[in-house]
Amino acid sequence: MGVEELRRAISGCKLLALDTMVFSYHLSNHPRYAPLTSAVLKAIESNQIAGLITTVTLAEVLTAPAQAGDRRAMWEYELYLTHFPNLRIVPLDVALARETALVQAATGLRTPDAIQVAAAQLAGADAIVTNDRRWAGRVTEPTLVMLEEYAQAG
């Protein structure tokens, strides 16, 4: 598998939810996953697919530079995410909290993960791009697109 197979897998999607690791891999230029995250983000940026994240993703992406005391990097990452074309950021509100509780009760996922899944479900996302193996077998809607399945052996 590879980038082309991933492009084909997401090509039929209208709305794609992105787990935090998409940005973690992309921003760190991860040697195994950055080519895949680039393909996903280019599809969103070029308006082939709409993208969705939650404020949980924003908080998680900002954590590493916060721990390093790098406020400039925090600001740059925040600008990157909040101004990314065709990417909607969903805040945690009452409806999402309720759906999160239902997802967590049904799947046993940790709260941050359940928030991501619940947001995708409420928004009607066609798929969630992740690499979190804990979701496999627990999350059936929307479809999981696991980056590892498309990673090239290196």
C-alpha positions in Angstrom: 0.0 0.0 0.0 1.0 3.6 -0.1 0.0 7.2 -0.7 -2.0 6.4 -3.9 -4.0 3.7 -2.2 -4.7 6.2 0.7 -5.8 8.8 -1.8 -8.2 6.3 -3.4 -9.5 5.2 0.0 -10.5 8.8 1.0 -11.5 10.0 -2.5 -15.2 9.1 -2.0 -15.4 11.0 1.3 -17.2 14.3 1.6 -16.2 14.9 5.2 -13.1 13.5 6.8 -12.4 13.8 10.6 -8.8 13.9 11.6 -7.3 12.5 14.8 -4.6 14.5 16.4 -1.8 12.2 15.2 -2.4 13.4 11.6 -1.0 16.8 12.7 1.6 15.3 15.1 3.1 13.2 12.3 2.8 16.0 9.8 4.3 18.8 11.9 7.2 16.5 13.0 7.8 15.3 9.5 7.5 11.7 10.6 9.5 9.6 8.1 6.9 6.8 7.9 3.7 8.8 8.1 4.3 12.4 6.8 3.8 11.4 3.1 0.4 10.0 4.1 -0.6 13.0 6.2 0.5 15.3 3.4 -1.8 13.5 1.0 -4.7 13.8 3.4 -4.1 17.5 4.2 -3.6 18.4 0.5 -7.0 16.8 -0.3 -8.6 19.0 2.4 -6.6 22.1 1.5 -7.6 21.8 -2.2 -11.2 21.4 -1.2 -11.5 17.8 -2.6 -12.7 16.8 0.9 -13.9 18.9 3.9 -11.9 18.3 7.1 -12.9 18.3 10.7 -11.0 18.4 14.0 -12.0 19.3 17.5 -10.6 21.7 20.0 -9.1 18.6 21.7 -6.8 18.3 18.7 -5.8 21.9 19.0 -5.0 21.5 22.7 -3.0 18.3 22.0 -1.0 19.8 19.2 -0.1 22.8 21.4 1.0 20.7 24.3 4.5 19.8 23.0 5.6 23.4 22.3 4.0 24.4 25.6 6.0 21.9 27.5 9.1 23.2 25.8 8.1 26.8 26.8 8.0 27.7 23.1 5.2 30.2 22.9 6.1 31.2 19.3 5.7 27.6 18.1 2.4 27.4 20.0 1.2 30.6 18.2 2.4 29.3 14.8 0.6 25.9 15.3 -2.5 27.6 16.4 -2.5 29.9 13.4 -1.8 26.8 11.1 -4.8 24.9 12.5 -7.2 27.8 12.8 -6.5 29.1 9.3 -6.2 25.7 7.5 -8.4 25.9 4.4 -11.6 23.7 4.5 -10.9 22.5 8.0 -13.6 23.1 10.6 -12.7 23.0 14.3 -15.5 21.7 16.5 -15.7 23.0 20.1 -16.8 20.9 23.0 -20.4 21.9 23.7 -23.4 20.3 25.5 -24.4 18.2 22.4 -20.9 16.9 21.9 -20.4 16.2 25.6 -23.6 14.1 25.5 -22.5 12.2 22.4 -19.1 11.7 23.9 -20.6 10.1 26.9 -22.6 7.7 24.7 -19.4 6.9 22.6 -17.4 6.3 25.7 -20.0 4.1 27.3 -20.3 2.0 24.1 -16.5 1.8 23.3 -14.6 2.2 26.5 -12.4 4.8 24.8 -10.6 7.5 26.8 -12.5 10.8 26.9 -10.2 12.6 24.4 -10.6 9.8 21.9 -14.3 9.5 22.5 -14.7 13.3 21.9 -13.0 12.8 18.5 -15.2 10.0 17.5 -18.4 11.7 18.8 -17.6 14.9 16.8 -17.1 12.8 13.7 -20.4 11.0 14.3 -22.4 14.2 15.0 -21.0 15.9 11.9 -21.7 13.0 9.7 -18.1 12.3 8.7 -17.6 9.6 6.2 -14.3 8.5 7.9 -11.8 9.3 10.6 -8.1 9.3 9.8 -6.2 7.9 12.8 -3.5 5.5 13.7 -4.8 4.6 17.1 -5.1 0.8 17.3 -7.2 1.0 20.4 -10.1 2.3 18.2 -10.0 -0.8 16.0 -12.9 -3.1 16.7 -14.5 -0.5 19.0 -15.4 2.2 16.5 -17.6 1.1 13.7 -19.0 4.5 12.6 -17.6 6.3 10.8 -15.1 4.2 9.0 -11.6 4.2 10.4 -8.7 5.0 8.0 -5.7 3.6 9.7 -2.5 5.3 8.5 -0.4 2.2 9.3 -2.4 0.2 6.7 -1.0 2.6 4.0 2.5 3.1 5.3 5.3 1.9 3.2 7.7 -0.7 4.7 10.8 1.2 5.4 
